[in-house]
Amino acid sequence: MKFEGTGTYVADEDLKLAVNAAITLQRPLLIKGEPGTGKTMLAEEVARALDRPLFQWHIKSTTKAQQGLYEYDAVSRLRDSQLGQERVGDIGNYIVKGVLWQAFESPRQAVVLVDEIDKADIEFPNDLLRELDRMEFFVYETQQTVRARERPIIFITSNNEKELPDAFLRRCFFHYIRFPDQETMQAIVDVHFPGVKKRLVQSALEVFFGIREMPGLKKKPSTSELLDWLKLLLAEDIPPEALKSEGHQAAIPPLYGALIKNEQDVHLFEQLVFLQRRGR
């Protein structure tokens, strides 16, 4: 069982090697990289390529590790007891299964995505160490132990908003998705926009990478933002010539709001355009 990429996701050799190494070692694959580089999509594509069920757990700042296992709905039980409901006698009726419980119970090996783990509290990763190691947990309310039928393939993504604990890192296989070079980006664009005008893509890529290389930029545009921009350029039928000014000087690109996402960077770009035009 090896991941070889898919027709809709361009994975380089290093990324495919990392996925297959994590599967072989039966360890979670911790994926880092700039936002918009396809970290979340990787788990979806691996599940599709290997024909495995996918369970997704998108982490928020308020998410607790316990929620991935199960939650006990005491409020509903209290309400049912006040109403004299018969089901109140079985506490199992008020146990809500989390993503990991569902994956553990899956009759086929599952793929689990723990997305943006760095959004949660610093103790969140440590609270999952035992469960990820042993692939089991204890339900105190029902006095039962839930064990994985088959160890799931686990993907954990992080945008580096917080440092993860060393004890957690030791249990993961790590891979950093490098930002695609122009050739790889061309392949990604071809996957999403087959048959698109080559001159338009070439001009768009030159503008895109030119913006990314601007010194002092607060937020560099990502792969997903490039794809959004190209979609708009195609929808508005913008010609390649409109993406560049005469003499290859810097110009504010049409529909730049898909690429530049804050006023500081817009101001910086406008200053660069002004200085280059003034220096002609």
C-alpha positions in Angstrom: 0.0 0.0 0.0 1.8 3.1 -1.3 0.7 6.6 -2.1 1.8 7.6 -5.6 -0.1 10.9 -5.9 -3.4 11.5 -7.7 -4.5 13.2 -10.9 -5.8 16.2 -8.9 -3.0 16.7 -6.4 0.6 17.3 -7.4 2.9 15.7 -4.8 6.7 15.8 -5.2 8.9 12.8 -4.5 9.8 14.0 -1.0 6.1 14.3 0.0 5.2 10.9 -1.3 8.2 9.4 0.5 7.1 11.1 3.7 3.5 9.8 3.4 4.7 6.2 2.8 7.3 6.4 5.6 4.6 7.4 8.1 2.4 4.6 6.9 5.2 2.1 7.2 6.2 3.3 10.7 2.5 3.6 11.8 3.2 7.0 13.1 1.2 10.3 12.6 2.5 12.4 9.8 3.0 16.0 11.0 2.8 18.4 8.0 4.0 22.0 8.2 4.2 24.6 5.4 2.9 28.0 4.4 -0.9 28.4 4.5 -2.4 27.4 1.1 0.2 24.8 0.2 -2.2 21.9 0.3 -1.6 20.4 3.7 -5.3 19.8 4.4 -5.9 18.5 0.9 -3.2 15.9 1.3 -5.2 13.8 3.8 -8.2 13.9 1.5 -6.2 12.9 -1.6 -4.4 10.0 0.3 -7.8 8.7 1.5 -9.1 8.8 -2.1 -6.0 7.3 -3.6 -5.9 4.4 -1.1 -9.7 4.0 -1.0 -9.9 4.6 2.7 -12.7 6.3 4.8 -11.7 9.8 5.9 -12.5 11.4 9.3 -11.7 15.1 9.7 -11.1 17.0 12.9 -10.7 20.7 12.3 -9.2 22.3 15.4 -10.3 25.6 16.9 -8.8 27.7 19.8 -11.5 26.2 22.1 -11.1 22.6 21.0 -10.2 20.1 23.8 -8.5 16.8 23.2 -11.4 14.9 24.9 -13.7 16.0 22.1 -11.8 13.9 19.7 -12.5 10.8 21.8 -16.0 11.4 23.1 -18.2 13.8 25.0 -20.8 13.1 27.7 -24.0 15.1 27.2 -25.0 15.5 30.8 -27.4 18.4 29.9 -29.6 16.2 27.7 -29.6 13.4 30.3 -30.8 15.8 33.0 -33.5 17.2 30.7 -34.7 13.7 29.8 -34.7 12.7 33.5 -37.0 15.6 34.2 -39.3 14.6 31.4 -39.3 11.0 32.6 -37.8 9.5 29.5 -37.0 5.8 29.6 -33.7 6.2 27.7 -32.2 8.1 30.7 -31.4 4.7 32.3 -28.7 3.9 29.7 -25.9 6.4 30.0 -24.6 5.2 26.7 -27.4 7.1 25.0 -25.6 10.3 26.0 -22.1 9.5 24.8 -21.3 11.4 21.7 -18.5 9.7 19.7 -15.6 11.9 18.6 -13.6 11.6 15.4 -11.0 9.3 16.8 -13.7 6.9 18.2 -15.4 6.8 14.9 -12.0 6.1 13.1 -11.1 3.4 15.7 -14.5 1.7 15.1 -14.2 1.8 11.3 -14.3 -1.7 9.8 -11.7 -0.6 7.2 -8.4 1.2 8.0 -9.3 4.9 8.2 -7.5 8.1 7.4 -7.7 10.7 10.1 -7.0 14.4 9.6 -6.2 16.6 12.7 -6.2 20.0 11.0 -4.3 23.0 12.4 -3.3 21.5 15.7 -1.4 24.6 16.6 -4.7 26.5 17.0 -5.5 24.7 20.2 -4.1 25.1 23.7 -0.5 24.2 24.2 -1.5 21.1 26.3 -3.7 19.8 23.5 -1.0 17.6 21.8 0.2 16.2 25.1 -3.4 15.2 26.0 -3.4 12.9 23.0 -0.1 11.2 23.5 -1.4 8.0 25.1 -4.3 7.6 22.7 -2.1 8.1 19.6 0.5 5.7 21.0 -1.7 2.8 22.2 -4.6 3.4 19.8 -7.1 3.0 22.7 -8.8 5.0 25.4 -11.1 4.4 28.4 -14.7 5.7 28.6 -15.3 6.3 32.3 -19.0 6.8 32.1 -19.6 3.3 30.5 -16.5 1.6 31.9 -15.4 0.4 28.5 -12.1 0.5 26.6 -12.3 1.5 23.0 -9.5 0.0 20.8 -8.8 0.6 17.2 -9.8 -2.3 15.0 -6.9 -1.2 12.7 -4.5 1.6 13.3 -5.6 4.6 11.2 -3.3 6.6 9.0 -3.1 10.0 10.8 -2.3 13.4 9.3 -1.7 16.3 11.5 -1.3 19.8 10.1 0.3 22.9 11.6 0.8 26.5 10.5 3.5 27.0 13.2 1.4 29.4 15.3 2.6 27.6 18.4 5.6 25.3 19.1 4.5 21.7 19.7 5.8 19.8 22.7 8.9 17.6 22.2 7.2 14.5 23.5 4.5 14.9 20.9 7.1 15.6 18.1 9.0 12.4 19.0 5.9 10.3 18.1 5.4 11.9 14.7 7.1 11.6 11.3 7.7 15.2 10.1 7.6 16.8 6.7 7.7 20.4 5.7 6.0 21.2 2.4 8.3 23.6 0.6 6.7 26.3 -1.5 6.5 25.1 -5.1 9.0 26.4 -7.6 7.7 27.8 -10.9 7.9 24.4 -12.7 5.9 22.7 -10.0 3.4 25.5 -9.8 2.9 25.2 -13.6 2.0 21.5 -13.0 -0.4 22.5 -10.3 -2.1 25.1 -12.5 -2.3 22.5 -15.3 -4.2 20.1 -13.0 -6.7 22.8 -12.0 -7.0 24.6 -15.3 -6.3 22.1 -18.1 -6.1 23.7 -21.5 -5.7 27.2 -20.2 -3.8 29.7 -22.4 -0.1 29.2 -21.8 0.8 32.9 -22.3 -1.7 33.9 -19.6 -0.3 31.3 -17.2 3.3 32.3 -17.9 2.5 36.0 -17.3 0.4 35.3 -14.2 3.2 33.2 -12.7 5.8 35.9 -13.4 3.6 38.4 -11.6 2.8 36.0 -8.8 6.4 35.1 -8.0 7.5 38.7 -8.4 5.0 39.7 -5.7 6.3 36.9 -3.4 9.8 38.1 -3.8 9.0 41.7 -2.8 11.0 42.7 0.3 9.0 43.7 3.3 5.8 41.9 2.2 3.7 41.1 5.3 1.8 38.1 3.8 3.0 36.4 0.7 0.3 35.0 -1.7 -0.1 31.3 -1.5 -0.9 28.6 -4.0 -4.6 28.6 -3.3 -4.6 32.4 -3.8 -2.9 32.1 -7.2 -5.5 29.6 -8.3 -8.3 32.0 -7.2 -6.6 34.8 -9.1 -6.3 32.7 -12.3 -10.0 31.7 -12.0 -10.9 35.4 -11.9 -8.6 36.3 -14.8 -10.2 33.6 -16.9 -13.7 34.6 -15.9 -13.1 38.2 -16.8 -11.1 37.2 -19.9 -8.1 39.4 -18.9 -5.4 39.2 -21.7 -1.8 38.4 -20.8 -0.7 41.9 -21.8 -2.8 43.4 -19.1 -0.6 41.7 -16.4 2.5 43.7 -17.3 3.3 47.3 -18.1 5.6 48.5 -20.8 9.3 47.6 -20.3 8.5 45.0 -17.7 8.2 47.6 -15.0 6.2 46.8 -11.9 2.4 47.3 -12.2 -0.5 46.8 -9.9 -2.1 43.6 -11.4 -5.8 43.5 -12.2 -7.9 41.8 -9.5 -5.0 42.1 -7.1 -7.3 41.5 -4.2 -7.1 37.8 -4.7 -3.3 38.0 -4.1 -2.7 40.9 -1.7 -4.7 40.6 1.5 -3.9 43.7 3.6 -3.5 47.4 3.2 0.1 47.5 4.3 1.1 45.2 1.4 -1.0 47.2 -1.1 0.7 50.4 0.0 4.1 48.7 -0.3 3.3 47.5 -3.8 2.0 51.0 -4.8 5.2 52.6 -3.6 7.3 50.1 -5.6 5.3 50.8 -8.7 5.7 54.6 -8.2 9.5 54.4 -7.6 10.1 52.2 -10.7 8.0 54.5 -12.9 9.8 57.6 -11.5 13.2 56.0 -12.2 12.4 55.4 -15.9 
